[in-house]
Amino acid sequence: MTWVLALILWPLVGACVVTGLRRNDRLATVTAVVFSLVELAMIIPTWATYHPGGARLQHTSSMDWIPSFGVHISFGIDGIALVMIAVIAFLVPIVIGALGTADKLPQDRSAGGFLALILVQEAITIAVFAATDVFLFYVLFEIMLIPMYFLIGGYGGANRQYAAVKFFLYSFLGGLIMLASAIGAYSLAADKLGHGTFDWATLVTVVRDAPASTQIWLFLGFFLAFAIKAPLVPFHTWLPDAAGEAPIGVAVLLVGVLDKVGTFGFLRYCLPMFPQASKDLAPLVLVLAVIGVLYGSILAAGQQDMKRFVAYVSIAHFGFIALGIFAFTQQATVGAVTYMLNHSLATGMLIVVLGLVIARGGSTRISDYGGMYKLTPLLGGMLLVAGLSTLSLPGTNSFVSEFLVLLGAFETQPVYSILATVGMVLAAAYVLWLYQRLMNGPVRGTALVGAGGGPGAAIAPELGARRTIRDLGGRELAILVPMVVLVIGLGFYPQPVLDTVTPSVDATLSALNGGQ
């Protein structure tokens, strides 16, 4: 058994065990934490045994599934997939640890059921990034929606059913369109080879030689599915609703991990399989990317709901990632891949910190807060770190990625790069605006009283009662400190990640430009 198979199967085992403990929330939570930490530990040997200069796909495994149609259960990873699998394994313990602090489940729902779905989601998402059979990828792409649908619809806010259905229908429709293109690629392989196949490596060599018009139609099927998942404007409208209604931990996985399947799909499928179509349609994608940067930034600045604020920030960031991918330079593409990682960390931390704010104040509205730093300085410091990473301040992890994207894209797309740079200015504005509203100024609203009712204590007129707001405790610091370490560590020393992803990026660009 390869490490990749172990990474897929272990959370499924954990989900089964946790399901059996659903009547004991405390034991179920401890068990889920243990399984998630073991999963994270398994990333170490997986990374250590991956050789960036070796074969394109490593830790491979394959078995027949539907031999008559050339379908296999095949897995393998390159440097890009490895980085995304690692960030999934890192975020899941954070999500589980946040349960009971940043996350509050409905009283009639057990923690065991919630945690089992989280572990199932982890396993399926890892499998999506590791799949090397196109049909298997499609199946997992659709199955991945099921646990997320129940996590949003079963444990979310007041409009959770609407948000869950909208999320599911958008992504499911995109998947069906992708399936049509996958069948078209299968038919091309059957015509050329005498037998159909869904093997990714084989299809890359077959489909890339198809006429440009055929490539464009097949490309659009995959692109639409990935553009919805990413999401790019104008396919983004499901994200603010889903992120706004999802529990905090679910929002971390939704915005920090699942959306990356879309940008990963651009790199794994669109560019190497349809090189001519990718080049022909790149101007259209770049327009959508820049619109996304500006549109997401402007709407983020106007949001009053904290969770929807993060959703629009992410739409802007996905515009940067798409710009890096479709600029077709090594620097920009490496920047886009590392942006996928660093966005997961920065946005994941921002969502968790805002969840802790919401747990203390009882409201998601930004206008309901003020002056919290005087009462919760540690929480204010964590929000500042998450915010500075979100706006890509030098010295934080996101700066390296954004700098590489803009520097590399400027070589081939100077106009789009200059327009996207405006998004950096807007990012500073909306992040500092958020921090100013929540943490600075007079104490007011639902953020009212320092721990123990000490200095700064106040009465909430609208509540008619004295409330106590405490600062971060040991459990909350245990959740956030590892994220701070990575945000600052990767800001000053990103080389291990760059060394891992660069060979895979080079292979992708080589396939785009006519190599194998």
matplotlib code that plots the C-alpha trace (Angstrom):
import matplotlib.pyplot as plt

x = [0.0, 1.3, 1.3, -1.3, -3.7, -3.1, -3.9, -7.2, -8.3, -7.3, -9.9, -12.5, -11.6, -11.8, -15.2, -16.5, -15.1, -16.4, -19.9, -20.0, -19.3, -22.0, -23.8, -20.7, -19.7, -16.5, -15.2, -16.1, -14.2, -11.1, -11.1, -11.5, -8.6, -6.4, -7.2, -6.7, -3.3, -2.2, -3.2, -1.1, 1.8, 1.6, 2.3, 5.9, 6.9, 4.8, 6.7, 10.0, 9.7, 8.5, 11.4, 10.7, 13.2, 11.8, 8.8, 5.9, 3.5, 4.8, 3.3, 1.2, -1.3, -3.8, -6.5, -9.1, -12.6, -14.5, -12.0, -14.3, -14.4, -10.8, -11.6, -9.2, -9.0, -5.7, -3.9, -0.7, 0.6, 2.9, 4.3, 1.1, -1.1, 1.3, 1.1, -2.7, -3.0, -0.6, -2.7, -5.9, -4.2, -3.1, -6.5, -8.7, -7.2, -7.7, -11.4, -11.9, -10.2, -12.3, -15.5, -16.8, -14.8, -15.2, -17.9, -21.2, -23.4, -27.2, -28.3, -30.2, -27.1, -24.3, -20.7, -20.1, -22.1, -20.5, -16.9, -17.6, -18.6, -15.5, -13.3, -15.2, -14.8, -11.0, -10.7, -12.6, -10.9, -7.5, -8.6, -9.7, -6.3, -4.6, -6.8, -5.0, -8.0, -10.3, -13.5, -12.5, -11.7, -15.2, -16.9, -14.9, -15.6, -19.3, -19.2, -17.2, -20.3, -22.3, -20.6, -20.3, -24.0, -24.9, -22.4, -23.9, -27.5, -27.5, -25.3, -25.4, -27.2, -30.8, -30.7, -28.6, -31.0, -31.0, -27.2, -26.6, -28.9, -27.4, -23.9, -24.8, -26.7, -24.0, -21.1, -23.2, -24.1, -20.5, -19.5, -22.0, -20.6, -17.2, -18.4, -19.5, -16.0, -14.4, -16.5, -15.4, -11.8, -12.5, -13.9, -10.8, -8.6, -10.8, -10.4, -6.7, -5.7, -8.4, -9.6, -11.0, -9.2, -9.6, -6.0, -4.8, -1.3, -2.6, -5.3, -2.7, -0.7, -3.9, -6.2, -3.4, -3.2, -6.9, -8.0, -8.2, -12.0, -12.4, -10.0, -12.0, -15.3, -13.6, -11.7, -14.9, -16.5, -13.6, -13.1, -16.8, -16.7, -13.5, -14.5, -17.7, -15.7, -12.9, -15.0, -14.4, -16.7, -19.5, -19.8, -19.2, -22.6, -23.0, -19.9, -21.1, -24.3, -22.5, -19.7, -22.1, -24.3, -21.7, -20.3, -16.9, -15.0, -16.9, -16.2, -12.5, -12.7, -15.0, -13.0, -9.6, -9.6, -12.6, -12.4, -8.7, -10.0, -11.0, -7.6, -5.9, -8.1, -6.9, -3.3, -3.9, -6.4, -7.0, -3.5, -1.8, -4.8, -6.0, -2.9, -4.1, -7.5, -5.9, -3.8, -6.7, -9.1, -6.5, -7.5, -11.1, -9.9, -7.6, -10.4, -12.5, -9.6, -9.0, -12.7, -12.8, -9.9, -11.5, -15.1, -14.3, -12.2, -14.9, -17.7, -15.5, -15.0, -18.8, -19.8, -21.4, -21.3, -17.9, -18.3, -19.5, -16.6, -14.2, -16.1, -15.6, -12.0, -11.5, -13.1, -10.5, -7.7, -8.9, -8.6, -4.9, -4.5, -6.2, -4.1, -0.9, -2.0, -3.1, -0.1, 1.9, 5.2, 7.1, 7.2, 3.5, 2.4, 4.7, 3.2, -0.3, 0.4, 1.9, -1.0, -3.3, -1.4, -1.0, -4.6, -5.7, -3.6, -4.3, -8.0, -8.3, -6.8, -8.9, -12.1, -11.2, -10.3, -13.5, -15.3, -13.8, -15.0, -18.5, -18.6, -17.9, -20.2, -23.0, -23.3, -21.8, -22.4, -19.3, -21.2, -22.2, -18.6, -16.0, -13.0, -12.4, -8.7, -9.0, -10.7, -9.1, -5.6, -4.5, -7.5, -6.8, -3.2, -4.3, -6.7, -4.0, -1.7, -4.4, -5.3, -1.8, -1.3, -4.6, -3.4, 0.0, 2.3, 6.0, 7.1, 3.9, 3.3, 1.0, 3.4, 5.8, 2.9, 1.3, 4.7, 5.6, 2.2, 2.4, 6.1, 5.7, 2.4, 3.9, 6.3, 3.4, 0.3, 1.4, -2.0, -3.8, -1.0, -1.3, -5.0, -4.7, -2.2, -5.1, -6.5, -3.5, -4.3, -8.0, -6.9, -5.1, -8.2, -10.7, -8.6, -7.6, -11.2, -12.3, -9.7, -10.5, -14.2, -13.8, -10.8, -10.3, -12.3, -14.6, -16.0, -19.5, -22.1, -21.9, -18.1, -18.6, -16.9, -13.3, -12.7, -14.0, -15.8, -12.6, -11.6, -13.6, -16.7, -19.8, -23.5, -25.2, -28.3, -30.0, -29.3, -30.0, -27.3, -23.6, -21.7, -18.2, -15.8, -12.7, -9.5, -8.0, -7.6, -5.1, -7.1, -7.7, -4.0, -3.1, -5.3, -3.9, -0.2, 0.6, -1.1, 0.9, 4.1, 3.4, 2.2, 5.5, 7.7, 6.6, 6.8, 10.5, 11.5, 9.2, 12.0, 10.8, 7.4, 9.0, 11.4, 8.5, 6.1, 8.5, 9.3, 5.6, 5.0, 7.8, 6.2, 2.8, 4.2, 6.3, 3.1, 1.4, 4.2, 4.4, 6.5, 5.5]
y = [0.0, 3.4, 6.4, 8.0, 5.1, 5.2, 8.9, 8.2, 5.2, 6.3, 9.1, 6.7, 4.3, 7.3, 8.2, 4.7, 4.7, 8.2, 7.3, 4.5, 7.1, 9.6, 9.3, 10.5, 13.8, 14.2, 10.8, 11.3, 14.6, 13.1, 10.2, 12.4, 14.6, 11.5, 10.2, 13.6, 14.1, 10.6, 11.6, 14.8, 12.7, 10.5, 13.6, 13.6, 10.2, 11.0, 14.2, 12.7, 9.9, 12.2, 13.1, 16.4, 15.6, 12.1, 10.7, 13.1, 10.9, 9.2, 7.0, 5.4, 2.6, 1.1, -1.6, -2.5, -1.1, -1.3, -3.0, -3.1, 0.7, 1.2, 2.6, 2.1, 3.1, 4.8, 7.2, 9.1, 12.6, 15.2, 18.2, 20.3, 17.5, 16.8, 20.4, 20.5, 17.1, 18.4, 21.5, 19.4, 17.2, 20.3, 22.1, 19.2, 19.0, 22.8, 22.4, 19.6, 21.6, 24.6, 22.6, 24.0, 27.2, 29.0, 26.5, 25.9, 23.1, 23.1, 21.6, 18.8, 17.7, 15.4, 16.2, 12.6, 12.9, 16.2, 14.9, 11.8, 13.9, 16.0, 12.9, 11.6, 14.9, 14.8, 11.4, 12.2, 15.5, 13.8, 11.2, 13.9, 15.5, 12.1, 10.5, 9.7, 8.2, 10.9, 9.0, 8.3, 12.0, 12.8, 10.3, 11.7, 15.3, 14.6, 12.4, 15.2, 17.3, 14.9, 15.3, 19.0, 19.3, 17.6, 19.7, 22.9, 21.8, 20.0, 22.2, 25.7, 28.9, 29.9, 29.7, 26.6, 24.5, 27.2, 27.6, 23.8, 23.2, 26.0, 24.8, 21.3, 22.2, 24.5, 22.0, 19.0, 20.7, 21.6, 18.0, 16.8, 19.2, 17.9, 14.3, 15.1, 16.4, 13.3, 11.1, 13.1, 12.6, 8.9, 8.7, 10.4, 7.8, 5.0, 6.4, 6.8, 3.8, 1.3, 1.2, 3.8, 4.8, 7.3, 7.1, 10.7, 10.3, 8.5, 11.1, 13.9, 12.4, 11.7, 14.7, 17.3, 16.4, 16.9, 19.7, 23.1, 23.3, 19.9, 20.9, 24.1, 22.3, 19.7, 22.4, 24.3, 21.3, 20.9, 24.7, 25.4, 22.7, 24.1, 27.7, 27.0, 25.1, 27.7, 30.0, 32.5, 35.4, 35.0, 31.5, 32.5, 33.3, 30.1, 30.8, 33.8, 31.9, 28.7, 30.3, 32.6, 29.8, 27.1, 26.4, 28.0, 24.7, 23.8, 27.2, 26.6, 23.4, 24.9, 28.1, 26.8, 23.4, 22.4, 25.5, 24.6, 21.6, 24.1, 25.7, 22.3, 21.1, 23.9, 22.8, 19.0, 18.8, 21.9, 23.0, 19.6, 18.0, 21.0, 23.1, 24.9, 25.6, 26.9, 29.4, 30.4, 31.0, 32.4, 36.1, 35.3, 33.6, 36.5, 39.0, 36.9, 36.7, 40.4, 41.1, 38.7, 40.4, 43.9, 42.7, 40.5, 43.3, 46.0, 43.8, 42.6, 46.2, 46.7, 43.6, 43.8, 40.1, 38.7, 35.3, 36.7, 39.2, 36.2, 34.7, 37.8, 38.1, 34.6, 35.4, 38.2, 35.8, 33.2, 35.8, 36.1, 32.4, 32.2, 35.1, 33.2, 29.9, 31.4, 33.8, 30.6, 31.5, 29.5, 32.3, 33.1, 29.4, 28.6, 31.7, 30.5, 27.0, 28.5, 30.9, 27.9, 26.7, 30.1, 31.2, 28.1, 29.0, 32.7, 32.4, 29.4, 31.3, 34.4, 32.3, 30.6, 34.0, 35.6, 32.5, 33.2, 36.8, 35.6, 33.1, 35.9, 38.5, 36.3, 38.2, 37.9, 41.6, 43.8, 46.8, 45.0, 45.2, 47.8, 48.2, 44.4, 44.8, 46.5, 43.5, 40.6, 41.7, 38.1, 37.7, 41.1, 40.1, 36.9, 38.8, 41.2, 38.4, 36.7, 40.1, 40.9, 37.5, 38.1, 41.4, 39.8, 41.9, 41.2, 38.7, 36.7, 33.6, 35.2, 37.9, 35.4, 34.0, 37.3, 38.7, 35.7, 35.8, 39.5, 39.4, 36.3, 37.5, 40.9, 39.2, 38.1, 40.0, 43.5, 45.1, 42.4, 42.5, 46.2, 46.0, 43.1, 45.2, 47.5, 44.5, 44.7, 48.3, 47.3, 44.4, 46.7, 48.9, 46.2, 44.2, 47.3, 48.5, 45.2, 45.3, 49.0, 48.3, 45.2, 46.0, 49.7, 52.6, 52.7, 49.5, 49.1, 46.7, 43.0, 43.1, 44.7, 43.5, 42.4, 39.1, 39.1, 42.4, 44.5, 47.7, 48.5, 46.8, 48.2, 47.6, 46.7, 48.9, 46.7, 43.6, 45.1, 43.0, 42.8, 40.4, 39.0, 38.7, 36.6, 36.5, 33.4, 30.3, 27.5, 25.4, 28.3, 29.2, 25.6, 25.9, 29.3, 29.2, 26.5, 28.6, 31.7, 29.6, 28.6, 32.1, 33.6, 30.6, 30.3, 34.1, 34.1, 30.6, 29.3, 27.3, 23.8, 24.4, 26.1, 23.2, 20.7, 22.4, 23.8, 20.5, 19.7, 23.2, 22.8, 19.5, 21.2, 24.0, 21.6, 19.7, 23.0, 24.0, 20.7, 18.4, 15.2]
z = [0.0, -0.9, 1.4, -0.8, -0.4, 3.4, 3.4, 1.7, 3.7, 7.2, 7.5, 6.3, 9.1, 11.5, 10.2, 10.9, 14.4, 15.2, 13.9, 16.4, 19.2, 18.1, 21.5, 23.3, 21.9, 24.0, 23.1, 19.5, 19.4, 21.0, 18.7, 15.6, 16.8, 17.2, 13.7, 12.1, 13.9, 12.7, 9.2, 9.5, 10.7, 7.7, 5.5, 6.8, 5.2, 2.1, 1.6, 2.5, 0.0, -2.8, -5.2, -7.0, -9.8, -10.3, -12.2, -12.9, -10.9, -7.8, -5.0, -7.8, -7.5, -9.9, -10.0, -12.6, -12.0, -15.3, -17.6, -20.6, -20.6, -19.7, -16.2, -13.3, -9.7, -10.1, -7.8, -7.9, -6.9, -8.3, -6.4, -6.8, -5.5, -2.6, -1.4, -1.5, 0.3, 2.9, 3.6, 3.8, 6.5, 8.3, 8.3, 9.4, 13.0, 13.1, 12.1, 14.7, 17.4, 16.7, 17.5, 20.8, 20.5, 17.2, 16.1, 17.9, 16.5, 16.8, 20.1, 18.4, 16.4, 17.7, 17.3, 16.2, 13.0, 12.2, 12.7, 10.8, 7.8, 8.2, 8.0, 5.0, 3.3, 4.0, 2.5, -0.7, -1.2, -1.0, -3.4, -5.9, -5.9, -6.2, -8.9, -12.2, -14.0, -15.5, -15.0, -11.4, -11.0, -12.2, -9.8, -6.9, -8.0, -7.7, -4.6, -2.9, -2.9, -0.7, 2.7, 2.2, 1.3, 4.6, 6.6, 5.3, 5.2, 8.5, 10.7, 9.1, 9.7, 9.2, 5.4, 5.3, 3.1, 0.4, 0.5, 0.5, -2.5, -4.4, -3.7, -4.8, -8.0, -9.2, -8.7, -9.9, -13.1, -13.7, -13.1, -15.7, -18.3, -17.5, -17.9, -21.5, -22.3, -20.7, -22.9, -25.9, -24.9, -24.4, -28.0, -29.4, -27.7, -29.1, -32.6, -32.4, -30.2, -31.2, -27.6, -25.2, -22.0, -19.2, -18.1, -17.6, -19.0, -22.1, -22.8, -22.5, -25.4, -27.5, -27.0, -27.4, -31.1, -31.7, -34.1, -32.4, -32.7, -31.0, -28.3, -27.6, -27.1, -24.8, -23.0, -22.3, -20.6, -18.1, -17.7, -16.8, -14.1, -12.7, -13.0, -11.0, -8.4, -8.1, -8.4, -11.1, -11.8, -13.1, -11.8, -8.2, -6.8, -4.8, -2.6, -0.6, 0.3, 1.1, 3.1, 4.9, 6.1, 6.8, 10.2, 10.8, 10.4, 7.2, 5.8, 6.4, 4.3, 1.7, 1.0, 1.9, 0.3, -1.9, -4.1, -4.9, -6.9, -9.5, -9.9, -9.6, -12.4, -14.7, -14.1, -14.2, -17.0, -19.0, -19.8, -20.7, -22.3, -24.4, -25.0, -28.1, -26.7, -23.4, -25.5, -27.7, -24.8, -22.4, -23.1, -22.0, -18.8, -18.0, -18.4, -16.0, -13.6, -13.5, -13.1, -10.2, -8.5, -8.8, -8.3, -5.2, -3.7, -4.1, -2.7, 0.2, 1.2, 1.2, 3.2, 6.7, 7.3, 8.3, 6.7, 3.4, 3.6, 3.6, 0.6, -1.5, -0.4, -1.7, -5.0, -5.5, -4.6, -7.0, -9.7, -8.9, -9.0, -12.5, -13.7, -12.7, -14.3, -17.7, -18.0, -19.0, -17.4, -14.8, -12.2, -12.5, -12.4, -9.4, -7.8, -8.6, -7.1, -3.9, -3.8, -3.6, -0.5, 1.1, 0.5, 2.3, 5.3, 5.4, 4.8, 7.0, 9.9, 9.1, 9.2, 12.5, 14.1, 12.9, 14.2, 17.7, 17.4, 16.5, 19.3, 21.8, 20.3, 19.1, 15.8, 12.3, 11.6, 11.6, 12.8, 16.0, 17.3, 18.3, 20.5, 21.1, 21.2, 24.6, 25.9, 24.0, 22.9, 22.0, 19.8, 18.2, 17.5, 15.8, 13.7, 12.7, 11.6, 9.6, 8.0, 7.1, 5.5, 3.6, 2.2, 1.3, 3.6, 3.0, 5.6, 5.4, 3.4, 0.8, -0.3, -2.0, -4.1, -5.1, -6.0, -8.2, -9.9, -10.8, -11.7, -13.9, -15.5, -16.3, -18.8, -21.1, -19.8, -18.6, -18.9, -16.9, -14.3, -13.8, -13.4, -10.9, -8.9, -8.0, -6.1, -3.8, -2.9, -2.3, -0.2, 2.2, 2.4, 3.1, 5.6, 7.6, 7.5, 9.0, 11.7, 12.5, 12.8, 15.0, 17.2, 17.4, 18.7, 21.8, 23.2, 22.0, 20.7, 21.7, 22.4, 25.8, 28.9, 29.7, 31.4, 34.9, 34.4, 34.9, 33.3, 30.2, 31.6, 30.1, 29.9, 26.7, 26.5, 23.9, 26.0, 29.4, 31.0, 31.7, 29.5, 29.9, 27.0, 27.6, 25.6, 24.0, 26.1, 25.9, 23.5, 21.1, 21.2, 20.4, 17.3, 16.1, 17.0, 14.4, 11.7, 12.8, 12.6, 9.0, 8.0, 9.1, 8.4, 4.8, 4.5, 5.3, 4.0, 1.2, -0.5, 0.5, -1.2, -4.2, -4.7, -4.5, -6.9, -9.5, -11.4, -11.6, -13.0, -15.5, -16.6, -17.0, -19.1, -21.2, -22.0, -22.8, -25.2, -27.0, -24.8, -23.2]

ax = plt.figure().add_subplot(projection="3d")
ax.plot(x, y, z, "-o")
ax.set_aspect("equal")
plt.show()
